[in-house]
Amino acid sequence: MDLVPYRTLGIDCGITNPKVEAPTLLIMGEKDYALSFPGNADYIKSDKLKHIVPDLEIVFVEEGNHFVHEKLPEEVNELMISFLNKHGN
């Protein structure tokens, strides 16, 4: 079986210097299957994302999986509200 690349990898959006300027919260479950792909966990847990998203806060929810927002909605809501309160006007 041939591996098929992700469907949008070949699309040129014309973005030459991608950078997210807004404060950003990434909530991931420690049990997310995406972390098991080679290199993903190291990349996400390193500071390499800060090159593209300088004001990035990453929270790993210990019992969360890929659908952490469905499995633990109260915890995710608390994290989001806290983040918004910290960065709100």
NUSEKOL-240086 format. One line per field, with one value per residue (C-alpha): residue number from 1; residue in one letter; x, y, z. Coordinates in steps of 0.02 Angstrom, whole numbers, plus 32768, in hexadecimal, padded with zeros to 4 digits. Layout:
N
resi: NUM | ...
resn: A | ...
X: X | ...
Y: Y | ...
Z: Z | ...
// end
This chain:
89
resi: 1 | 2 | 3 | 4 | 5 | 6 | 7 | 8 | 9 | 10 | 11 | 12 | 13 | 14 | 15 | 16 | 17 | 18 | 19 | 20 | 21 | 22 | 23 | 24 | 25 | 26 | 27 | 28 | 29 | 30 | 31 | 32 | 33 | 34 | 35 | 36 | 37 | 38 | 39 | 40 | 41 | 42 | 43 | 44 | 45 | 46 | 47 | 48 | 49 | 50 | 51 | 52 | 53 | 54 | 55 | 56 | 57 | 58 | 59 | 60 | 61 | 62 | 63 | 64 | 65 | 66 | 67 | 68 | 69 | 70 | 71 | 72 | 73 | 74 | 75 | 76 | 77 | 78 | 79 | 80 | 81 | 82 | 83 | 84 | 85 | 86 | 87 | 88 | 89
resn: M | D | L | V | P | Y | R | T | L | G | I | D | C | G | I | T | N | P | K | V | E | A | P | T | L | L | I | M | G | E | K | D | Y | A | L | S | F | P | G | N | A | D | Y | I | K | S | D | K | L | K | H | I | V | P | D | L | E | I | V | F | V | E | E | G | N | H | F | V | H | E | K | L | P | E | E | V | N | E | L | M | I | S | F | L | N | K | H | G | N
X: 8000 | 8048 | 8045 | 7FDA | 8017 | 7FA1 | 7F26 | 7F59 | 8016 | 802B | 7FC0 | 8021 | 7FC7 | 8047 | 807E | 813A | 8157 | 80D0 | 80C5 | 8036 | 8042 | 7FB1 | 7FC2 | 7F9A | 7F65 | 7F82 | 7F2A | 7F5B | 7F3B | 7FD4 | 7F83 | 7F65 | 7F90 | 7FDC | 806B | 809A | 80C7 | 8185 | 81C9 | 8121 | 8134 | 81E6 | 81B4 | 811A | 8170 | 8209 | 8216 | 8213 | 815C | 818B | 81E2 | 8138 | 80CB | 8137 | 80B0 | 807F | 8045 | 8037 | 7FD6 | 7FDA | 7F44 | 7F80 | 7EE3 | 7EB6 | 7EBA | 7EA9 | 7DF9 | 7E28 | 7D9E | 7D1B | 7D64 | 7D89 | 7D20 | 7D20 | 7DDD | 7DF2 | 7D73 | 7DD0 | 7E75 | 7E28 | 7DD0 | 7E70 | 7ED2 | 7E52 | 7E4D | 7F0A | 7F0D | 7E69 | 7E55
Y: 8000 | 80A8 | 8135 | 81C5 | 8272 | 82E2 | 832A | 83E0 | 83D1 | 83FD | 849A | 853D | 85C0 | 8647 | 8657 | 8673 | 869B | 8649 | 8691 | 8699 | 8740 | 8727 | 86D0 | 8619 | 8587 | 84D4 | 8452 | 839E | 82FB | 829B | 8201 | 8252 | 81D5 | 8263 | 8268 | 81B5 | 81E3 | 81EA | 8294 | 82E4 | 82DD | 831F | 83AB | 83E0 | 83D5 | 8435 | 84F0 | 84DD | 8512 | 85B8 | 85E6 | 85EC | 8612 | 867D | 8698 | 85E0 | 858A | 84CC | 8469 | 83AB | 835F | 82BE | 8255 | 82A7 | 8252 | 8298 | 82D1 | 8322 | 83A5 | 831A | 82AB | 8335 | 83CD | 841D | 8419 | 845C | 84E7 | 8519 | 8520 | 858A | 8602 | 8619 | 863A | 86B8 | 8710 | 871D | 8767 | 87C8 | 8883
Z: 8000 | 7FCC | 8048 | 800C | 8042 | 80A1 | 8023 | 8036 | 803F | 7F88 | 7F8B | 7F7F | 7FE6 | 7FBF | 8074 | 8076 | 812D | 8198 | 8245 | 82C2 | 831D | 8397 | 843F | 841C | 8489 | 8451 | 84BB | 849B | 84F2 | 852D | 84E0 | 8435 | 83AD | 8346 | 83C3 | 8394 | 82E1 | 82CD | 82FE | 832D | 83EA | 83E4 | 836E | 83D0 | 8479 | 843D | 8424 | 8366 | 835A | 83AE | 830B | 82B5 | 834D | 83C3 | 8448 | 8456 | 84F3 | 84EA | 856A | 856C | 85C4 | 8617 | 85FA | 8554 | 84AC | 83FB | 8428 | 84CD | 84B9 | 84B0 | 8537 | 85B5 | 8584 | 8631 | 863D | 858C | 85AF | 864D | 85ED | 8563 | 85DB | 863F | 859F | 8561 | 8609 | 8608 | 8558 | 8556 | 855F
// end
